[in-house]
């Protein structure tokens, strides 16, 4: 009897472990599927250099940017998508090659907002670059409350009033801030390289929501530096509905037989 109970305990324990909540990936975006074309005005590319169009369902807001003069600076009008090696050559580097998480040397595609390069051909004046890009909506049905997380690689150099933000919106509601970087909260200050090659993980409180979008922004920028982002991954813990496994049913059957046999003695 004791041996059967011990065996049953092992079976139930194994079954409970196998029924533990699993992690669901809602987004895994490295931008490598974006078709890149040749630079329009920039030099130093290889013909597969940039795209103004992001992943399906993403939306850009360039309404707060000084409009480009003709096609000048079109490669950097708001958030665009660049071959990181073409970007490094076209911009004369200036430490952009330190974003190794973006695939330096292997022609990785990164999402970039670069007011420094934009201002070279279209004068921004004071804080004339205010760009946003919003992801597609992700379905949160079946995701456990307060289990949402967003991870991504980031390259930011603070200068003047420039500021980068990551915001979240649930069910089409107002955005709330998850991350803000600027000169004030930089570990060193202006021109610091402290945040030039970071991997970030942010836990997100998704209580009761059915959908979520994230918004990246670079604002209050003039002839400043850049924000580059890559390898965005959004995950959540699944709400598992435990069902009796065959092993547990079998174990309960064994226990029943054992109890019956004991009573008949």
C-alpha positions as CSV (number, residue, x, y, z in Angstrom):
1,X,0.0,0.0,0.0
2,X,2.7,2.5,1.0
3,X,4.7,1.7,-2.2
4,X,1.6,2.4,-4.3
5,X,0.9,5.7,-2.6
6,X,4.5,6.8,-3.1
7,X,4.3,5.9,-6.8
8,X,1.1,7.8,-7.1
9,X,2.7,10.9,-5.5
10,X,5.5,10.7,-8.1
11,X,3.0,10.4,-10.9
12,X,0.9,13.4,-9.6
13,X,4.0,15.5,-9.1
14,X,5.2,14.8,-12.6
15,X,1.9,15.6,-14.1
16,X,1.6,18.9,-12.1
17,X,5.0,19.9,-13.3
18,X,4.2,19.2,-16.9
19,X,1.0,21.3,-16.5
20,X,2.9,24.4,-15.4
21,X,2.1,27.6,-17.3
22,X,4.0,28.0,-20.5
23,X,5.4,31.2,-22.1
24,X,3.8,32.4,-25.3
25,X,5.7,34.6,-27.8
26,X,3.4,37.4,-29.1
27,X,6.1,39.1,-31.2
28,X,9.6,38.2,-32.3
29,X,10.8,40.9,-34.6
30,X,14.3,41.3,-35.9
31,X,13.4,43.3,-39.1
32,X,15.3,40.9,-41.3
33,X,12.2,40.2,-43.4
34,X,11.9,43.8,-44.5
35,X,12.9,44.4,-48.1
36,X,15.6,47.0,-48.3
37,X,16.3,49.2,-51.3
38,X,19.1,51.5,-52.3
39,X,19.8,54.8,-50.6
40,X,18.2,57.7,-52.4
41,X,20.6,60.5,-51.3
42,X,23.1,58.8,-49.1
43,X,26.3,57.2,-50.3
44,X,28.2,54.2,-49.2
45,X,25.4,51.6,-49.6
46,X,25.4,48.4,-51.5
47,X,21.9,48.6,-52.9
48,X,20.1,47.0,-50.0
49,X,20.3,49.8,-47.6
50,X,17.0,51.2,-46.3
51,X,13.2,51.1,-46.2
52,X,10.7,53.6,-44.9
53,X,8.2,50.8,-44.4
54,X,8.1,48.7,-41.3
55,X,6.6,45.4,-40.4
56,X,2.9,44.7,-41.4
57,X,0.5,46.5,-39.1
58,X,3.0,49.0,-37.7
59,X,2.2,52.8,-38.1
60,X,4.4,55.8,-38.1
61,X,3.7,59.3,-37.0
62,X,6.0,61.9,-38.5
63,X,3.7,64.9,-38.0
64,X,6.1,66.4,-35.5
65,X,9.1,66.5,-37.8
66,X,10.2,69.3,-40.0
67,X,9.3,68.1,-43.5
68,X,12.2,67.0,-45.7
69,X,13.3,69.3,-48.5
70,X,12.3,67.2,-51.6
71,X,13.9,63.8,-51.2
72,X,16.7,65.1,-49.0
73,X,17.1,63.2,-45.8
74,X,14.3,60.7,-46.8
75,X,16.4,57.9,-45.5
76,X,16.0,59.3,-42.0
77,X,12.5,60.8,-42.1
78,X,11.2,59.4,-38.8
79,X,11.8,55.8,-37.9
80,X,13.2,53.9,-40.8
81,X,14.9,50.5,-41.4
82,X,18.5,50.4,-42.3
83,X,21.2,47.9,-43.0
84,X,23.4,48.7,-40.0
85,X,26.6,48.5,-42.1
86,X,25.3,50.8,-44.8
87,X,24.2,53.2,-42.0
88,X,27.6,53.2,-40.4
89,X,29.4,54.0,-43.7
90,X,26.8,56.7,-44.8
91,X,27.0,58.5,-41.4
92,X,30.8,58.3,-41.2
93,X,30.3,55.9,-38.3
94,X,30.6,58.3,-35.2
95,X,30.4,55.3,-32.9
96,X,27.4,53.7,-34.6
97,X,29.5,50.6,-35.0
98,X,29.3,50.1,-31.2
99,X,25.7,48.8,-31.6
100,X,27.0,45.2,-32.1
101,X,23.7,43.7,-30.9
102,X,22.2,45.1,-34.1
103,X,24.4,42.9,-36.3
104,X,27.4,45.0,-37.1
105,X,29.5,43.3,-39.8
106,X,26.7,40.9,-40.9
107,X,24.3,43.5,-42.5
108,X,21.7,43.2,-39.8
109,X,18.6,45.3,-40.3
110,X,17.8,47.8,-37.5
111,X,15.0,50.3,-36.8
112,X,16.6,53.8,-36.6
113,X,15.6,57.3,-35.8
114,X,18.6,59.5,-36.6
115,X,18.0,63.3,-36.3
116,X,21.8,63.8,-36.6
117,X,21.8,62.5,-40.2
118,X,18.4,64.0,-41.0
119,X,19.6,67.5,-40.1
120,X,22.6,67.2,-42.4
121,X,20.2,67.8,-45.4
122,X,17.1,69.2,-43.8
123,X,17.7,71.7,-41.0
124,X,15.7,70.8,-37.9
125,X,16.2,74.0,-36.0
126,X,15.4,73.6,-32.3
127,X,13.8,70.3,-31.4
128,X,12.3,69.8,-34.9
129,X,12.5,66.0,-34.8
130,X,9.6,64.3,-33.0
131,X,9.0,60.8,-34.4
132,X,6.9,57.9,-33.2
133,X,6.3,54.3,-34.5
134,X,3.6,52.0,-33.1
135,X,3.6,48.2,-33.3
136,X,0.6,46.1,-34.5
137,X,-1.9,45.1,-31.9
138,X,-1.2,41.9,-30.1
139,X,-4.0,39.7,-28.7
140,X,-3.8,39.1,-25.0
141,X,-6.6,36.5,-24.7
142,X,-5.2,33.5,-22.9
143,X,-2.3,35.6,-21.3
144,X,-2.0,35.7,-17.6
145,X,-2.4,39.1,-16.0
146,X,0.8,41.0,-15.2
147,X,3.0,38.4,-17.0
148,X,3.6,40.5,-20.2
149,X,7.3,41.4,-20.9
150,X,9.0,43.2,-23.8
151,X,12.7,42.7,-24.5
152,X,14.8,44.5,-27.2
153,X,18.3,45.7,-28.0
154,X,18.9,49.4,-28.0
155,X,21.5,52.0,-29.0
156,X,21.0,55.6,-27.7
157,X,23.3,58.5,-27.3
158,X,21.8,61.4,-25.3
159,X,22.4,65.0,-26.3
160,X,20.7,68.4,-25.6
161,X,16.9,67.9,-25.1
162,X,16.6,64.7,-27.1
163,X,14.5,62.0,-25.4
164,X,13.5,58.4,-26.2
165,X,10.5,56.7,-24.9
166,X,8.7,53.4,-24.9
167,X,5.0,53.6,-24.2
168,X,2.2,51.0,-24.0
169,X,-1.5,51.1,-24.8
170,X,-4.2,48.6,-23.9
171,X,-7.4,48.1,-25.8
172,X,-6.9,51.3,-27.8
173,X,-6.6,53.4,-24.7
174,X,-4.2,56.2,-23.8
175,X,-0.5,55.5,-23.8
176,X,1.5,55.1,-20.5
177,X,5.2,55.3,-20.3
178,X,7.4,52.3,-19.7
179,X,10.9,53.7,-20.4
180,X,12.4,57.2,-20.8
181,X,16.0,58.0,-21.7
182,X,17.5,61.5,-21.9
183,X,20.5,63.5,-20.9
184,X,19.2,64.0,-17.4
185,X,18.9,60.3,-16.5
186,X,21.9,59.1,-18.5
187,X,24.6,57.7,-16.2
188,X,27.2,60.1,-17.6
189,X,25.3,62.8,-19.4
190,X,25.5,64.3,-22.9
191,X,27.5,62.3,-25.5
192,X,27.6,59.4,-23.1
193,X,28.2,55.9,-24.6
194,X,26.7,54.2,-21.6
195,X,23.5,53.2,-23.5
196,X,25.0,52.6,-26.9
197,X,24.7,48.8,-26.9
198,X,22.1,47.6,-24.4
199,X,19.8,44.6,-24.0
200,X,16.7,45.7,-22.2
201,X,13.9,43.6,-20.5
202,X,10.8,45.4,-19.2
203,X,7.9,43.8,-17.3
204,X,4.5,45.1,-18.3
205,X,1.3,45.2,-16.2
206,X,-1.4,43.8,-18.4
207,X,-4.3,43.5,-16.0
208,X,-7.6,42.7,-17.6
209,X,-6.6,43.8,-21.1
210,X,-7.5,42.1,-24.3
211,X,-4.9,43.7,-26.7
212,X,-1.7,45.7,-26.5
213,X,0.4,47.9,-28.7
214,X,3.8,49.5,-28.0
215,X,5.0,52.9,-29.2
216,X,8.7,53.9,-29.7
217,X,9.4,57.6,-29.8
218,X,12.4,60.0,-30.3
219,X,11.4,63.5,-29.5
220,X,12.7,67.0,-28.7
221,X,15.7,66.4,-31.0
222,X,17.6,68.8,-33.3
223,X,21.0,68.0,-34.6
224,X,21.5,65.4,-32.0
225,X,22.4,61.7,-32.1
226,X,20.2,58.6,-32.7
227,X,18.1,55.8,-31.3
228,X,18.4,52.3,-32.9
229,X,16.4,49.3,-31.9
230,X,16.5,45.6,-32.8
231,X,15.4,42.2,-31.8
232,X,12.1,43.1,-30.2
233,X,10.4,40.2,-28.3
234,X,7.1,40.3,-26.5
235,X,6.1,37.4,-24.3
236,X,3.4,36.5,-21.8
237,X,2.6,33.6,-19.6
238,X,-0.3,31.4,-20.8
239,X,-3.4,30.8,-18.7
240,X,-3.3,27.0,-18.5
241,X,-6.5,25.1,-17.8
242,X,-5.3,21.9,-16.1
243,X,-6.9,18.7,-17.4
244,X,-6.6,15.3,-15.7
245,X,-3.8,13.5,-17.5
246,X,-3.9,9.8,-18.3
247,X,-1.2,9.3,-15.8
248,X,-3.2,10.8,-12.9
249,X,-6.3,8.8,-13.9
250,X,-4.2,5.7,-13.9
251,X,-2.6,6.6,-10.6
252,X,-6.0,7.2,-9.0
253,X,-7.1,3.8,-10.3
254,X,-4.1,2.1,-8.7
255,X,-4.9,3.9,-5.4
256,X,-8.5,2.7,-5.6
257,X,-7.5,-0.9,-6.1
258,X,-5.0,-0.7,-3.3
259,X,-7.7,0.6,-0.9
260,X,-10.1,-2.0,-2.0
261,X,-7.5,-4.8,-1.5
262,X,-6.7,-3.5,2.0
263,X,-10.4,-3.5,3.0
264,X,-10.9,-7.1,1.7
265,X,-8.1,-8.4,3.9
